[in-house]
Amino acid sequence: MTRTQRLFALAALVLLAIVPFFVTDSYTRHVFIVAFIYATVAVNWDLSLGLGGLFNFGHVAFFGIGVYTAAILTTALDVSPWIAIPAGGITAAIAALIIALPVAKLQGIYVVLVTFAFGQLCLQIVLSQGDLTGGAEGLVRLPYLTIGDYKFIRDFKFAYYYLALAILAVSVIVLLLIAQSPFGKSLRAVRDNPDYAASRGISVARQRVLVLVASSVMTGVVGGFYAIYLRVASPEVFGFSIATLVVSMVLIGGAGSIIGPAIAALALTFATEAMAGVRGMEEARFIIVAVAMIVVLQVAPGGVVDIFGRLLGSGRKT
Amino acid sequence: MDGVLIPTLVSGLLLGSLYALMASGLSLIWTTLGVFNFAHGALMTLGAYIAWTVTEQLGLGLAAGFVAGIGAAVIAGVVIELLLVRPFYGSRNMMLITVMTTLAASTIIERGISVIWGPRLKQLPRVIDGQVNILGAPVSAHETLIIVLAPAVLLALWWYTGRTRSGRSLRAVGQNQDSAALIGIDVPRTFSLAFGLSAALAGVTGVLLGSIRFITPGLGADPLVNAMIVVIFGGLGSLGATAGAAYVIGMMEALLVLWLGLYWTPSVLFVALIAVLVFRPNGLFGKVSA
């Protein structure tokens, strides 16, 4: 993380913080909020996939677990949304611990298969436990966020915008700090040369458990926020589509750079939302994103951040 | 118990047969190229849709439909190999990159299918109508055909990879690409061959499944996940281990559904899977590491 990158991140944050003063319509703000949510999932995924080099394909399941934790707590147990949202982070972390148990010892493709199967298992559990989860229809009419009498939905989603931005900003700052810390350096060592890292006393298994849990917490929290914000929880959150969309954000942005996936998440969310408005593009937009991901992998494996980095001549990813 | 046990075992055999067909295709590509094809389920779905179009819409009959469906899957499989896998040979992260590109391919095929065919459910006619009596339990003839056909296909595959020249070139390339090239094997052609063959297996599964389940754009998703569980259990190393694991999982699933019901079966299977992996990280029968 160079000085220029830090300045860039700060400038981006200030810019996004003043956006609501210029963008006053509810729909554009909604797209921003959704983009912040996806960006949070993407940057946290980048911690395990990009920085940690762990082939974790179950990351979106942590998001889904956050969604359903908040939804079930608020509907079945009447818990306040203010408690249900952070609770999503706790259940996601517990899920990460469980999945880390086998993953810590596995190699290569088996990590992909187990984490992927884990996401599908979550989907099957949600579908089969219909009494609690609403089954295929999901849960609807969750309570909305309020402070006193003030509803967050008022003033064209003003408050939701800042809460979503805050969750993303906290994630990015924490992840950048992790990336610079000795722990982050040891993660990269494990990624780039596992044998050498192990010979220098880094426990690969322990790193994997830590990185999975660390990447799950904010993902679960933002999942809880997503459920409360949209006031629905649907089993689609565990599906192929969201996973492919978010992984393409990580790859198009540049795996391992944290900032890159955040930028790509904003760009891709606006692009897919714009395409959703065009007739006949509802399905085709996912095809376009998938093609874009393949093209980036072929021409610029380091992602968009890498291209900018090379243009500016300012060297490597974090 | 007798009245339930036989149908349960038959359904276990049926599931095992379908999983074996799916998983052996995945295993074939993995052992030859070291690529895990996430578009395998989508190829299966594509086969089923093409078969339906030729059979029902063009009215050319089921046999023509089967040939067209399997042929379409093969073409799509070879195209995936050429466009999405070949550019990354020799790359340090090839395994990971091809997971992403084949995942993207699966999105493209699935979404493409819903654009072309729409969301309405479709179904293929059965190959054989009527029922067969197996040990006093009535089983549909079509399902019996699948149970008989799957081991036959697997045996043919086993014979092909072990006894024929081009089949053995697949194994040679899987073991050592450089040496294979040195003794005159066309390695890139062999890669295409592996993808085409695997796609054919996906196509066969698709057309068989298309007449016992409704055909939707997501038809291949569930079988793919189950085939993944099979290859985790059996390891990706050999055809025999994969097929064995397929039947073990199929039987387990059928018995669990009988004892615990549909609700808890996936969870119990997954817990069993984690337990196997904690103690045997390369799968139940696996020796070759990834």
Interface residues (C-beta under 8 A of the other chain):
Chain A: F55 F57 I98 L101 P102 K105 L106 Q107 G108 I109 Y110 V112 L113 V114 F116 A117 F118 Q120 L121 Q124 I125 S128 Q129 F240 S241 T244 V247 S248 L251 G280 E283 A284 F286 I287 V289 A290 V291 M293 I294 L297 Q298 P301
Chain B: W30 F36 L84 P87 F88 S91 N93 M95 L96 I97 V99 M100 T101 L103 A104 A105 S106 T107 I108 E110 R111 G112 S114 V115 A221 V225 M228 I229 V231 I232 L236 L262 Y263 W264 P266 S267 F270 L273 I274 L277 V278 P281 N282 G283 S289 A290
